[in-house]
């Protein structure tokens, strides 16, 4: 089963993603970039769902670090954001907040099929 890692500081968003993807994907979640990066160094995921507004290190900085390290450089990164997607760089795609469980499942399935 493919693994999706979510990095979002909002517990409600993490719970929604986990519930939406349960049964189809393994889901690991983290509230900040540092712990997520550490986990990804130990066991890379197949896809990262990344919030931009994280405490400490921003989502864009997390994406930059993922792209820099050889072990994580090829992992697809999809931003989960309420920000204007036209000004966002560093990810392979964007899912605008608020999103529906169905749109999340469809996007993740498309990337991991």
C-alpha positions as CSV (number, residue, x, y, z in Angstrom):
1,X,0.0,0.0,0.0
2,X,1.3,3.4,-0.9
3,X,2.1,5.9,1.8
4,X,0.9,9.5,2.0
5,X,2.5,11.9,4.5
6,X,0.6,14.9,5.6
7,X,2.2,18.0,7.1
8,X,-0.3,20.4,8.5
9,X,-0.5,22.2,11.9
10,X,-4.3,22.0,12.1
11,X,-5.5,18.7,13.8
12,X,-8.9,18.9,12.0
13,X,-7.2,19.0,8.6
14,X,-4.9,16.1,9.5
15,X,-7.9,14.1,10.8
16,X,-9.9,14.8,7.6
17,X,-7.1,13.7,5.4
18,X,-6.5,10.5,7.4
19,X,-10.3,9.7,7.3
20,X,-10.5,10.5,3.6
21,X,-7.6,8.3,2.6
22,X,-8.1,5.5,5.1
23,X,-8.3,2.0,3.5
24,X,-6.8,3.1,0.2
25,X,-3.4,4.5,1.5
26,X,-1.2,4.4,4.6
27,X,-1.3,7.9,6.1
28,X,1.3,9.4,8.5
29,X,0.8,12.9,9.8
30,X,2.9,15.6,11.3
31,X,2.1,19.1,12.7
32,X,5.5,20.6,11.8
33,X,8.1,20.4,9.1
34,X,11.1,19.4,11.3
35,X,9.5,16.2,12.6
36,X,8.2,15.3,9.1
37,X,11.6,15.8,7.5
38,X,13.1,13.5,10.1
39,X,10.5,10.8,9.5
40,X,11.0,11.1,5.7
41,X,14.7,10.6,6.1
42,X,14.0,7.3,7.8
43,X,11.2,6.1,5.6
44,X,10.3,8.1,2.5
45,X,6.7,8.4,1.5
46,X,5.1,8.0,-1.9
47,X,3.4,11.5,-1.7
48,X,3.6,14.5,0.6
49,X,0.6,16.7,1.3
50,X,2.1,19.9,2.7
51,X,0.5,23.0,4.3
52,X,2.2,26.3,3.6
53,X,1.5,27.9,7.0
54,X,3.4,25.8,9.4
55,X,4.9,26.8,12.8
56,X,8.6,27.4,12.6
57,X,9.7,26.3,9.2
58,X,7.3,27.3,6.3
59,X,5.8,24.7,3.9
60,X,7.9,26.2,1.1
61,X,11.1,25.7,3.1
62,X,10.0,22.1,3.8
63,X,9.5,21.6,0.1
64,X,12.9,23.1,-0.7
65,X,14.6,20.8,1.7
66,X,12.8,17.8,0.3
67,X,13.9,18.7,-3.2
68,X,17.5,19.2,-2.0
69,X,18.0,15.8,-0.3
70,X,18.6,12.9,-2.7
71,X,16.5,10.4,-0.8
72,X,13.4,12.7,-1.0
73,X,13.9,14.7,-4.1
74,X,11.6,12.7,-6.3
75,X,8.7,12.5,-3.9
76,X,5.7,14.3,-5.3
77,X,4.7,17.3,-3.2
78,X,1.1,18.7,-3.2
79,X,0.4,21.9,-1.3
80,X,-2.7,22.1,0.8
81,X,-3.4,25.8,1.0
82,X,-6.0,28.6,1.2
83,X,-3.5,31.0,-0.5
84,X,-3.6,32.1,-4.1
85,X,-2.1,29.1,-5.9
86,X,-0.8,31.3,-8.8
87,X,2.0,32.6,-6.5
88,X,3.1,29.3,-5.1
89,X,6.2,27.4,-6.2
90,X,8.1,24.3,-5.2
91,X,5.4,21.8,-5.4
92,X,4.0,19.4,-8.1
93,X,0.5,20.5,-7.5
94,X,-2.0,22.4,-5.3
95,X,-5.2,21.4,-3.5
96,X,-7.0,24.5,-2.4
97,X,-8.6,24.7,1.1
98,X,-11.3,24.1,1.7
99,X,-11.4,20.8,-0.2
100,X,-13.8,17.9,-0.1
101,X,-12.8,14.3,0.8
102,X,-13.6,13.3,-2.7
103,X,-11.4,15.9,-4.4
104,X,-8.6,14.9,-2.1
105,X,-9.0,11.1,-2.8
106,X,-9.2,11.9,-6.6
107,X,-6.0,14.0,-6.6
108,X,-4.0,11.6,-4.5
109,X,-5.2,8.6,-6.5
110,X,-4.3,10.4,-9.8
111,X,-0.7,11.0,-8.5
112,X,-0.2,7.5,-7.1
113,X,-1.8,5.4,-9.8
